[in-house]
Amino acid sequence: MTSDLARQARTALERLFEAARPSPGALMVLGGSTSALQGRRIGKAGRPELAREVLEGMMDPLARAGIELAVQGCEHINRALVVARPVAERYGLREVRVVPVPRAGGSLATVWRTLLDEPAVVEDLRQQATLGLDLGGVLIGMHLRPVAVPVHFADLRVGEARVSGGYSRPPLVGGARAVYAEEEADRILNEALR
């Protein structure tokens, strides 16, 4: 039986995927507070069982989409992240020595570490995440690759926590003559060829 939290987390993730349209192999950051999920002050009522429900709700859609997950810890471990060791190696991420626990690292990072075959805790993602979800306003933007595009979920909560997200798009370069949409570029070329 799937819990309400798992369903809500899955819905948030699916809506982020609709907005971001990530490619397989993309790196996603998840930050969240199980205290906020309960409507409590961040850092005051952590519950690993709630973190497990959230993560279990996300695991199948992440696997189907081929998305790699990095779970951000709290400020007590300088927002270090838990990733699978092969992800850390692929992205050249610097490993740090700390083991997240609910009161110093947060429940989501703590539980994610136990769900991975080969966990690694890394200092940061070097702004290589191309999408992310924030459950409860814990601030994940520092891990997103520029240019970050916010995704708002005004009508969605996970538990009692507000949900926000974002994804990265390539920077727009050029000047007054630059074209950014392929359809527009095709139209201009077709006109030129007439």
N, C-alpha and C positions, 0 to 999 in steps of 0.2 A: 504494500500500500504506500503510495507516494504522499508525502506530507504537503501541507499548504506552502510551507517555505520552499520546498523543493520545486513545486509547480511554479511559484512566483519567480524563483531564481531562473528556472528554465525559460519562462516567458521573457524575462529581462534580457537574457542571453540571446534568444531568438530574435527579439526586436533589435538588439544591437547588430546582429548579423545581417538583418534586412537593411539597416542603414549603412553599415560598413562594407558589406559584400567582401569579406576577407578571403584571401587565397589560402589553400592548404599550406601548412607550414608557418603561417603567420604566428607571431608572438602576441599573446594577450595578457594584460595585467588585471588582476582582480584585487581590489582592496575592500575591506568591509569591517564592520564592528558588530559582533553578536550582541553587544549591549544595545546598540542602536536598533537592531532587529526587534528588540523587546520594548523599544520606546524609552530606553534608559540612557543616561549620560555615557558617552564613549569612555571605555576603560574601567567601568565600574561594575559590570555584571556579565562578564564573559562566560559563554557556555559552549564548550566544544561540541556537544551534541547538536546544537543549532548549526554550527559550522559544517558538521558532517552532512546535515540535511541539505544545506545550500550547495555544497560541493557535489553531492550525489545527484542533485537536480541538474547540474551543469555537465557532468562527466560524459554522458552519452552524446549530447549535441556537439560538445568539443571534439570528441573522438570522431564522430561522423564527418565533421567539417575539417578535420586534420589540423586543428588549432592547438598550439602549445600554450600551456598556462603557467604564469608566474603569479604567485600569491604574495602580496605585500604584507610585511609585518608592521607592527606599530612603531611609534617614535622611540620606544624604549630600546629597540634594536636598530635605530636609525633608518627605519623603513626598508631594511634589508628584505630580500625576497627569496621565497622557496621555489625552486625549479627542479625539474629532472636533470640529473648530471649531464646527460647527452645534450640538453638544451644549453646548459652553461658552457659546455665545450664548443658547441656549434657557433654560439654568438661571442665567444671569447670573453665571457663574464668573469669578473674577479670574485673568487670564493672568499668568504669570511668565516670566522670561527665563532659560531653561536648556535644554540639550539633553541628555537622558539618554544615558549610555553605560554599558556593562556594569559598570564599576568605580565609577561615580558616577551612580546612578539605577537600576541593576539591569537584567538582561537582558530581563525581561518588558516593562518600560516602554520600553526601547530598541527592541525588535522591534515592539511595538505602534505606536510612532510611525512606523516605516517601512511598516507595513501600511495606514495611513490615508491617504486622499487629501488631507485638510486637517487635519493634527494641530495640537493646541494643548496646551500644558502649563499646568495650572492649579494654583493654590496649594492649594486643597482643594475639597471638594464641598459645603461648607456643610451637611453632614449631610443631603443630599438623596438619597443612594443608598438604595434600598429593599430591596436584597439584595446579598450579597457572598460571595466565596469567598476563603479564606486557605490558601495552599499552603506549609506550612512554618513557620507561627507568626510571621508578619511583622507582625501587628496591623493589622487593617483597621477595627475597630469605630468609630474616630473619624469615619468617613465615613458611617456608617449613620444614618438618621433614627431618632429615638426613637419608639417603644419597640422596641429590638432583641430579637429572639427567636433564641437560638442554635440551630444545627442541627449535630448531632454525627454524624460519619462514622467511628465506631470501627473499622469493618471495611474502610475504604477508604483507600488511599494513592495518591498520584500520584508515581510513581517511589518514592523512599524517604521522601517528605515526608508528614507527617500533614496531613489535610485537615479544616478546620473551615469553618463558614459561618454565615450568619445572614440574617434578613430582618426587616423592620419591620412592625409592626401599629399601628393607631391606638391612642392611649392610652385606657384605660378610665376613664370619668368617672362621677361620681354617688356615691351613698351606699348605705345598706342596702337601699333599695327598687329600685336600678338593676338593669336586665336587660340582658345582653350578647348573648344568642343570639336570633336572629330567631324560631326555632321556639318558644322559651319565651314571647316577646312575643306571638306569634300565639295560643298556647294560653291565655294570660291574657286576651287580648281576646275570644276565643271564649267563655270561661267568663263573662266580664262581660256578653256579649250574650245569654246564655241567659235 
